[in-house]
Amino acid sequence: MKKLIYLAGAALVMMASASCEKKADVQNPESKKGMVKTVFSAVSNESKEKTSISGSDILWSADDQVKIYAGTSTTGNNFTLTDGEGTTSAIFEGWIAETATAPYYAVYPSSAAQGIDGSTIKYSIPANQAYVENSFATSTVPMVAYSEADKSLAFKNQTAFIKLQLTGAGTIKTMEIASAANNICGTFSVSKTDPTAASTAVTGAKKITVTNIEGTELDASEAINVIIALAPANFAANDLTLSMTATDGKAFSTKLGGFTVGRSQGKAVAINVEFVTQTTGEAETKDGTMVKWVQLWENGPKWAEYNVGATSVGEYGGYYCWGGTYENGEGITWMDDHYTGSEDIQGGSHDTAKNLWGDKWQMPTEADYRALIASCDVDWKSESERGHGVAGLLVKGKGDYSGNSVFFPAAGYYYDGRVDNAGSGGSYWSSTPFGGNNAYYLLFDSNGQIMDSFNRHNGQSVRAVLAE
């Protein structure tokens, strides 16, 4: 039986008196000083808040846990299901302080509990949510409960839901959904005494990744249902972006929005997926920046939109990788080692772009640059032709890739404490060594482009490609 986790309206009722528990503890070798083993009952005898996703009853599963806080204590205790698996009522057992008194607060599942802070209780909506066929993972659906005086706790859902009804062809590899304006996952806080109140993001995030979905095959006639739990929000038109890749390397992206989903509400969206060859996209750097990449020919590398260390292609300086500086004045060698002029620089890592931008990026090879020149339309553009005061090399794809281009600013090179040739030419490191202390690089100006080698102690620009 599949578990549906709509726990809103469940009640927890104290089942055993403290005196009985104390007597049991005397005979129980697991007894804890100052603590009493306590039994709570979770029942569903109140009206439940239903969504458009499911009208089924609550079904508890083995090893379900809730975290309960008592009185003014900010330390919660885990209570584990001991009876009632697969039913709408269950018994939970755990330890609680002998001096514990109402009010009681609780979070389900216990893994979602993030503590109590003043007048609020904190919970988490995970940024990684496992795909479960026609359902969703337990940890994605936090509930919060409160009782002022007695020992019954009514849980209230804290999430909204989007049900993606996917049809099409292809085998899914990755999937994520991102919001441009709303925090849809992360840590949130809600009033301890009113779990139905609006929540506030504490450390919110705007992207949810669906895990455990690789290998799921789409069908043209029967929808695959992917249910994602997220923070309630008013999503403007096109605020949400659903991005998917297929196992054959193709991609699909579509915009969603123009609707509101409140707490314990769901929105079903029918989507026909058509995977296509992906020639542009974005990838994240290690500091969280999203950088656009462009593919310029079939099976070619995916080139970053701008140079490593650069914040704008409207500048000549600040792009250099040793010798010298990149943007913040920090000396970095071609191999990401600090160079003083005395140490042996052979060996080590050649992936400077990876070191600066993270594992998704790497430096182009000599072969990448040679293919770039041979496979694309390559034109020198003066400052006036570029229209924003920056000369350089404009590289455009051909055929199916003719709409894609990458611009290489003529940033010159850094040598002997100064920048030379800025505005007149550009030089870009490859990751391919040549001889002892040299490496191949792309050199260009208004007269053309060549591959040459240069001593790695000199500073040149670095352009990254997406690591496959």
Phi and psi in degrees as a GROMACS rama.xvg file:
@    title "Ramachandran Plot"
@    xaxis  label "Phi"
@    yaxis  label "Psi"
@TYPE xy
-77.8345  145.035  LYS-2
-91.8858  126.881  LYS-3
-106.939  135.83  LEU-4
-108.673  34.545  ILE-5
-81.4519  90.6438  TYR-6
-95.825  2.0462  LEU-7
-58.3399  132.093  ALA-8
93.6524  -4.52769  GLY-9
-70.2387  147.484  ALA-10
-119.333  142.463  ALA-11
-110.146  126.966  LEU-12
-125.393  131.855  VAL-13
-64.5673  129.038  MET-14
-105.337  -19.9992  MET-15
-135.033  143.858  ALA-16
-75.9768  158.255  SER-17
-62.3143  -37.0888  ALA-18
-64.4805  -39.7423  SER-19
-65.3272  -39.3666  CYS-20
-66.8245  -40.0447  GLU-21
-61.3292  -39.6701  LYS-22
-63.6525  -39.8168  LYS-23
-65.9375  -34.9996  ALA-24
-66.1306  -32.9909  ASP-25
-60.873  -34.2114  VAL-26
-92.1864  -5.7557  GLN-27
-102.334  116.767  ASN-28
-64.2944  -12.3626  PRO-29
-90.6448  7.56313  GLU-30
-62.628  147.709  SER-31
-120.581  137.888  LYS-32
-62.2382  129.15  LYS-33
77.872  2.67503  GLY-34
-120.766  156.104  MET-35
-132.429  134.082  VAL-36
-74.0054  128.33  LYS-37
-127.903  144.987  THR-38
-114.337  128.853  VAL-39
-114.14  150.452  PHE-40
-113.36  130.262  SER-41
-104.528  117.058  ALA-42
-126.181  165.574  VAL-43
-125.855  48.6507  SER-44
-90.5276  2.82022  ASN-45
-100.306  163.45  GLU-46
-63.3325  137.037  SER-47
-99.5454  146.974  LYS-48
-83.8113  115.949  GLU-49
-101.922  159.602  LYS-50
-123.142  174.879  THR-51
-72.7864  -7.61067  SER-52
-80.1502  -39.7198  ILE-53
-154.626  144.155  SER-54
-112.616  15.0857  GLY-55
-77.4064  162.118  SER-56
-73.6978  165.636  ASP-57
-70.5204  133.298  ILE-58
-125.702  120.53  LEU-59
-82.8635  152.188  TRP-60
-120.973  159.328  SER-61
-58.1035  141.45  ALA-62
71.0597  9.53984  ASP-63
-56.926  141.351  ASP-64
-133.285  144.972  GLN-65
-120.745  152.561  VAL-66
-109.77  127.684  LYS-67
-117.244  132.768  ILE-68
-111.21  141.049  TYR-69
-120.963  137.273  ALA-70
58.6095  -131.946  GLY-71
-94.7761  3.54562  THR-72
-66.6504  139.553  SER-73
-102.803  6.36068  THR-74
-102.422  115.68  THR-75
-88.9435  162.595  GLY-76
-124.958  136.853  ASN-77
-82.9013  134.899  ASN-78
-119.859  129.451  PHE-79
-109.828  141.629  THR-80
-62.31  129.405  LEU-81
-117.345  -16.1608  THR-82
-158.185  145.804  ASP-83
108.839  11.9194  GLY-84
-57.4247  131.962  GLU-85
80.441  8.29981  GLY-86
-120.602  -179.587  THR-87
-92.4859  -3.67605  THR-88
-128.777  146.095  SER-89
-151.126  159.582  ALA-90
-108.36  131.068  ILE-91
-117.712  138.817  PHE-92
-131.13  142.329  GLU-93
-171.906  -175.719  GLY-94
-103.728  143.817  TRP-95
-146.107  153.124  ILE-96
-61.8998  141.236  ALA-97
-57.734  -31.3053  GLU-98
-89.0711  3.684  THR-99
-61.4925  136.178  ALA-100
-137.179  165.038  THR-101
-65.3324  159.637  ALA-102
-76.0314  160.145  PRO-103
-113.955  141.364  TYR-104
-128.301  150.552  TYR-105
-148.853  152.88  ALA-106
-131.191  134.744  VAL-107
-122.531  136.52  TYR-108
-73.3619  164.869  PRO-109
-61.3342  -28.3741  SER-110
-66.3647  -19.2412  SER-111
-85.4174  -12.9285  ALA-112
-69.8095  129.076  ALA-113
-120.415  16.0629  GLN-114
100.595  176.707  GLY-115
-115.232  137.121  ILE-116
-136.259  100.145  ASP-117
62.8175  -118.482  GLY-118
-92.8336  4.49333  SER-119
-120.785  156.733  THR-120
-116.977  137.445  ILE-121
-106.391  144.461  LYS-122
-143.929  167.11  TYR-123
-124.416  143.89  SER-124
-109.579  118.624  ILE-125
-70.1803  147.487  PRO-126
-80.893  -17.5173  ALA-127
-117.058  119.187  ASN-128
-124.986  123.529  GLN-129
-73.6481  134.604  ALA-130
-70.747  129.923  TYR-131
-127.544  124.524  VAL-132
-55.2273  121.255  GLU-133
59.9284  15.1931  ASN-134
-150.705  -152.832  SER-135
-157.12  162.051  PHE-136
-74.8239  146.896  ALA-137
-53.2081  -44.3564  THR-138
-68.4629  -9.6698  SER-139
-85.473  -5.86242  THR-140
-124.016  78.4978  VAL-141
-71.741  143.051  PRO-142
-126.467  150.251  MET-143
-128.327  140.73  VAL-144
-132.789  155.805  ALA-145
-149.744  139.435  TYR-146
-138.515  127.071  SER-147
-77.1988  -36.7735  GLU-148
-131.514  -48.3697  ALA-149
-90.5253  -170.059  ASP-150
-106.961  32.2394  LYS-151
-114.275  138.797  SER-152
-128.158  122.476  LEU-153
-100.439  116.403  ALA-154
-78.8594  145.149  PHE-155
-127.863  131.06  LYS-156
-58.4162  145.268  ASN-157
-114.353  -5.8119  GLN-158
-110.037  161.092  THR-159
-104.828  174.326  ALA-160
-137.906  143.326  PHE-161
-119.961  125.878  ILE-162
-106.289  108.28  LYS-163
-88.1109  115.846  LEU-164
-99.5062  94.8379  GLN-165
-97.8517  126.868  LEU-166
-123.365  165.613  THR-167
140.797  -156.333  GLY-168
-135.341  146.461  ALA-169
122.438  167.632  GLY-170
-113.948  123.42  THR-171
-72.3522  137.958  ILE-172
-109.589  -50.9086  LYS-173
-135.44  156.764  THR-174
-152.005  138.251  MET-175
-149.617  154.605  GLU-176
-128.793  133.277  ILE-177
-132.323  146.291  ALA-178
-109.806  138.918  SER-179
-76.8693  -29.0878  ALA-180
-121.65  -19.7731  ALA-181
-114.924  143.018  ASN-182
-78.221  112.444  ASN-183
-104.703  -8.81598  ILE-184
-149.162  -179.589  CYS-185
111.392  -157.788  GLY-186
-99.0114  134.073  THR-187
-129.831  160.484  PHE-188
-126.117  146.118  SER-189
-138.486  154.493  VAL-190
-54.416  131.432  SER-191
-60.96  -33.8889  LYS-192
-97.9739  -3.52592  THR-193
-144.035  80.9994  ASP-194
-65.1488  -6.86365  PRO-195
-90.1553  -3.66448  THR-196
-72.9463  164.064  ALA-197
-66.3398  141.648  ALA-198
-90.8987  159.523  SER-199
-122.123  134.432  THR-200
-70.0743  131.235  ALA-201
-96.1876  -55.6427  VAL-202
-133.217  66.9224  THR-203
-74.8745  159.454  GLY-204
-136.443  162.557  ALA-205
-111.212  7.90775  LYS-206
-137.555  135.604  LYS-207
-118.758  129.531  ILE-208
-102.755  130.511  THR-209
-90.6476  118.385  VAL-210
-99.4494  172.485  THR-211
62.3945  21.568  ASN-212
-107.496  -11.6928  ILE-213
-59.0368  132.159  GLU-214
96.0039  -5.53537  GLY-215
-74.1383  123.708  THR-216
-94.4712  135.617  GLU-217
-84.6472  154.295  LEU-218
-127.867  142.781  ASP-219
-72.6614  -24.7424  ALA-220
-112.574  -26.3636  SER-221
-115.409  122.098  GLU-222
-72.3059  141.389  ALA-223
-92.1509  124.521  ILE-224
-97.4468  119.818  ASN-225
-115.605  115.59  VAL-226
-104.276  123.396  ILE-227
-117.954  127.473  ILE-228
-91.7111  135.418  ALA-229
-151.155  167.562  LEU-230
-67.6376  139.73  ALA-231
-57.2497  140.885  PRO-232
-165.454  162.617  ALA-233
-97.5992  108.912  ASN-234
-96.1476  114.269  PHE-235
-67.1787  164.805  ALA-236
-55.2544  131.117  ALA-237
66.6992  15.3119  ASN-238
-70.4472  -33.8973  ASP-239
-97.307  140.667  LEU-240
-122.372  120.336  THR-241
-95.9179  122.31  LEU-242
-121.9  134.065  SER-243
-138.469  149.447  MET-244
-123.081  155.234  THR-245
-105.381  164.015  ALA-246
-66.9353  -16.3514  THR-247
-91.9163  8.13889  ASP-248
92.3038  -7.36562  GLY-249
-78.8258  169.619  LYS-250
-139.339  161.816  ALA-251
-144.118  139.748  PHE-252
-146.416  140.54  SER-253
-148.979  155.132  THR-254
-98.0035  142.136  LYS-255
-129.66  162.393  LEU-256
143.78  -167.685  GLY-257
80.8383  27.4521  GLY-258
-151.273  163.423  PHE-259
-119.181  133.461  THR-260
-124.219  119.849  VAL-261
-92.199  -178.191  GLY-262
-58.2234  128.234  ARG-263
67.2383  22.7241  SER-264
-114.628  155.726  GLN-265
-129.14  156.228  GLY-266
-131.161  118.933  LYS-267
-93.9113  132.22  ALA-268
-129.756  120.948  VAL-269
-86.0229  128.162  ALA-270
-134.589  126.945  ILE-271
-94.8576  117.79  ASN-272
-91.6448  124.597  VAL-273
-123.895  100.008  GLU-274
-70.9448  135.642  PHE-275
-131.509  161.767  VAL-276
-59.912  128.238  THR-277
-93.5949  115.654  GLN-278
-111.916  -10.6292  THR-279
-140.816  158.337  THR-280
177.811  -168.642  GLY-281
-132.423  149.27  GLU-282
-139.915  150.787  ALA-283
-88.5037  140.667  GLU-284
-89.6356  174.066  THR-285
-69.6646  -15.9033  LYS-286
-96.1904  9.65471  ASP-287
90.5764  -1.99728  GLY-288
-73.4861  135.135  THR-289
-91.4701  122.593  MET-290
-115.11  131.789  VAL-291
-72.8498  140.068  LYS-292
-122.452  156.287  TRP-293
-136.407  134.424  VAL-294
-103.338  133.637  GLN-295
-109.491  -12.1799  LEU-296
-158.538  161.528  TRP-297
-59.861  131.237  GLU-298
64.3867  10.3747  ASN-299
-82.4469  168.395  GLY-300
-66.4984  160.427  PRO-301
-102.191  109.28  LYS-302
-86.0806  138.645  TRP-303
-67.0594  150.291  ALA-304
-67.7394  -32.8135  GLU-305
-139.873  176.497  TYR-306
-77.5993  153.584  ASN-307
-59.4611  130.741  VAL-308
85.2334  -10.1085  GLY-309
-91.9354  141.676  ALA-310
-101.697  -13.2245  THR-311
-158.693  140.606  SER-312
-81.2662  4.89558  VAL-313
-89.4932  12.9258  GLY-314
-124.624  147.958  GLU-315
-87.6724  -39.678  TYR-316
-89.9413  175.918  GLY-317
82.8026  13.0603  GLY-318
-107.964  4.28221  TYR-319
-86.6666  142.233  TYR-320
-122.322  132.64  CYS-321
-36.674  139.027  TRP-322
-96.7646  145.014  GLY-323
109.189  -115.837  GLY-324
-138.386  162.457  THR-325
-136.537  111.931  TYR-326
59.3885  -55.3129  GLU-327
-97.063  9.80205  ASN-328
82.0351  7.01279  GLY-329
-88.9639  126.557  GLU-330
-71.1816  126.786  GLY-331
-137.017  131.731  ILE-332
-84.9016  174.01  THR-333
-57.4109  -28.2287  TRP-334
-105.058  18.7672  MET-335
63.7739  32.585  ASP-336
-115.686  147.16  ASP-337
-75.0343  127.233  HIS-338
-105.663  128.244  TYR-339
-111.608  -4.59332  THR-340
97.8619  0.859404  GLY-341
-121.896  -29.2353  SER-342
-83.5433  158.917  GLU-343
-74.3507  123.701  ASP-344
-101.98  5.51956  ILE-345
-76.4574  153.035  GLN-346
84.7052  -169.524  GLY-347
81.3198  -173.773  GLY-348
-84.6561  138.845  SER-349
-101.092  2.86982  HIS-350
-93.6464  66.4996  ASP-351
-59.9937  -41.9025  THR-352
-60.5828  -38.1347  ALA-353
-65.5657  -40.9386  LYS-354
-65.0422  -35.0457  ASN-355
-83.6261  -35.2954  LEU-356
-110.308  -15.9935  TRP-357
111.047  175.103  GLY-358
-67.6432  -16.4821  ASP-359
-79.4641  -7.80336  LYS-360
-126.34  153.746  TRP-361
-151.769  166.755  GLN-362
-74.0457  145.699  MET-363
-67.112  150.779  PRO-364
-87.3718  170.979  THR-365
-57.7712  -41.4821  GLU-366
-63.1939  -36.4007  ALA-367
-59.9573  -44.494  ASP-368
-67.9618  -41.5268  TYR-369
-63.3728  -40.404  ARG-370
-66.7742  -34.5443  ALA-371
-59.4936  -46.9405  LEU-372
-67.4106  -38.634  ILE-373
-79.5173  -28.3048  ALA-374
-99.338  -10.0262  SER-375
-125.295  165.921  CYS-376
-81.7394  121.505  ASP-377
-120.893  119.813  VAL-378
-133.158  136.175  ASP-379
-75.9539  132.736  TRP-380
-120.783  126.101  LYS-381
-74.1267  172.695  SER-382
-58.9291  -43.5981  GLU-383
-68.3338  -34.4973  SER-384
-69.8325  -33.7709  GLU-385
-72.8165  -29.0336  ARG-386
84.0493  -1.16856  GLY-387
-139.083  31.7184  HIS-388
76.9304  18.8681  GLY-389
-130.34  118.064  VAL-390
-85.3779  160.833  ALA-391
164.803  -165.368  GLY-392
-106.522  120.356  LEU-393
-98.6539  121.079  LEU-394
-113.367  120.735  VAL-395
-120.174  141.965  LYS-396
-73.7881  168.647  GLY-397
-118.832  163.828  LYS-398
58.7043  -126.014  GLY-399
-63.5875  -14.5417  ASP-400
-108.229  13.6242  TYR-401
-65.6683  -20.5068  SER-402
-82.6671  -3.38076  GLY-403
-104.706  142.037  ASN-404
-152.509  158.125  SER-405
-133.853  138.119  VAL-406
-109.671  129.843  PHE-407
-107.124  105.433  PHE-408
-60.8504  145.056  PRO-409
-81.8263  76.2693  ALA-410
-87.962  1.68805  ALA-411
68.4565  -152.886  GLY-412
-146.186  161.716  TYR-413
-103.643  122.672  TYR-414
-148.242  130.562  TYR-415
53.4786  42.2951  ASP-416
81.3843  9.23157  GLY-417
-143.55  162.022  ARG-418
-97.2979  127.043  VAL-419
-115.318  150.293  ASP-420
72.1021  8.69247  ASN-421
-61.6597  130.79  ALA-422
89.9282  -18.4926  GLY-423
-106.64  -24.7646  SER-424
-164.846  169.558  GLY-425
-133.998  152.73  GLY-426
-140.651  128.217  SER-427
-128.706  122.842  TYR-428
-63.8933  145.433  TRP-429
-105.521  173.502  SER-430
-92.9929  7.19664  SER-431
-95.3538  117.347  THR-432
-73.4699  158.453  PRO-433
-141.224  112.918  PHE-434
70.2299  -157.468  GLY-435
-69.081  -64.8527  GLY-436
-112.45  9.88899  ASN-437
-103.903  165.875  ASN-438
-146.817  155.178  ALA-439
-72.9803  148.407  TYR-440
-149.698  158.26  TYR-441
-89.0926  126.839  LEU-442
-119.344  131.182  LEU-443
-146.742  155.185  PHE-444
-153.894  -162.918  ASP-445
-68.6505  -13.6391  SER-446
-92.7412  -10.2293  ASN-447
143.205  -164.658  GLY-448
-136.849  143.652  GLN-449
-143.624  163.417  ILE-450
-100.533  133.547  MET-451
-140.238  178.193  ASP-452
-121.698  154.602  SER-453
-151.82  152.312  PHE-454
-64.3057  132.188  ASN-455
-71.5045  -5.29346  ARG-456
-78.9786  -4.97547  HIS-457
-97.1873  150.325  ASN-458
-91.1207  127.438  GLY-459
-136.722  163.645  GLN-460
-67.0668  158.962  SER-461
-132.936  127.134  VAL-462
-114.245  134.955  ARG-463
-96.7662  154.646  ALA-464
-122.238  156.262  VAL-465
-73.2734  129.955  LEU-466
-74.6994  132.342  ALA-467
